[in-house]
């Protein structure tokens, strides 16, 4: 399944450029559940643009901006609807309480750490939106964590580029 998506992603990036990556990461940031294999698309885009520093930096910047924009949209939407944790679908009270507890205990650094982890990206967007935290401070933490995530993916792409050049 992912092979088809990655092949399609490579074709789209080759044809339309980094706009495809931006849209994918905006959607990833706005969706708490991950439906798009953005890691694979990121690495594919990095391989398409080449291994030069400018190309890799552009891919990383587009991914970070896209994820942050998507999370900001979700943050503002939650804030405007004035919803509560109990009204949301998803984890049980114990699991949902643990996520909220991360933010209560560590504050905005928890947002940055969660955005740096592939399995937890965006998991604190909704709980933080239900607090009094400002959208700008939230976005700053989101950018920091997403930047760490992007650097990791750039390293993977660069490693694959070297590996492919040896074959």
MOFEN-V823705 format. One record per backbone hydrogen bond with DSSP energy under -0.5 kcal/mol. CO is the residue of the C=O (numbers start at 0). NH is the residue of the N-H. If there is no record, write none. Layout:
# MOFEN-V823705
co=CO nh=NH
co=CO nh=NH
This chain:
# MOFEN-V823705
co=0 nh=4
co=1 nh=5
co=2 nh=6
co=3 nh=7
co=4 nh=8
co=5 nh=9
co=6 nh=10
co=7 nh=11
co=8 nh=12
co=9 nh=13
co=10 nh=14
co=11 nh=15
co=12 nh=16
co=15 nh=18
co=16 nh=19
co=17 nh=21
co=18 nh=22
co=19 nh=23
co=20 nh=24
co=21 nh=25
co=22 nh=26
co=23 nh=27
co=24 nh=28
co=25 nh=29
co=26 nh=30
co=29 nh=31
co=32 nh=34
co=35 nh=37
co=36 nh=40
co=37 nh=41
co=38 nh=42
co=39 nh=43
co=40 nh=44
co=41 nh=45
co=42 nh=46
co=43 nh=47
co=44 nh=48
co=45 nh=49
co=51 nh=55
co=52 nh=56
co=53 nh=57
co=54 nh=58
co=55 nh=59
co=56 nh=60
co=57 nh=61
co=58 nh=62
co=59 nh=63
co=60 nh=64
co=61 nh=65
co=62 nh=66
co=63 nh=67
co=64 nh=68
co=65 nh=69
co=66 nh=70
co=67 nh=71
co=68 nh=72
co=69 nh=73
co=70 nh=74
co=71 nh=75
co=72 nh=76
co=73 nh=77
co=74 nh=78
co=75 nh=79
co=76 nh=80
co=77 nh=81
co=77 nh=82
co=83 nh=86
co=84 nh=87
co=91 nh=95
co=92 nh=96
co=93 nh=97
co=94 nh=98
co=95 nh=99
co=96 nh=100
co=97 nh=101
co=98 nh=102
co=99 nh=103
co=100 nh=104
co=101 nh=105
co=102 nh=106
co=105 nh=108
co=106 nh=109
co=106 nh=110
co=107 nh=110
co=107 nh=111
co=108 nh=112
co=109 nh=113
co=110 nh=114
co=111 nh=115
co=112 nh=115
co=112 nh=116
co=113 nh=116
co=115 nh=117
co=116 nh=119
co=116 nh=120
co=119 nh=122
co=121 nh=124
co=123 nh=127
co=124 nh=128
co=125 nh=129
co=126 nh=129
co=127 nh=130
co=133 nh=137
co=134 nh=138
co=135 nh=139
co=136 nh=140
co=137 nh=141
co=138 nh=142
co=139 nh=143
co=140 nh=144
co=141 nh=145
co=142 nh=146
co=143 nh=147
co=144 nh=148
co=145 nh=149
co=146 nh=150
co=147 nh=151
co=148 nh=152
co=149 nh=153
co=150 nh=154
co=151 nh=155
co=152 nh=156
co=153 nh=157
co=154 nh=158
co=155 nh=159
co=156 nh=160
co=157 nh=161
co=158 nh=162
co=159 nh=163
co=160 nh=164
co=161 nh=165
co=162 nh=165
co=162 nh=166
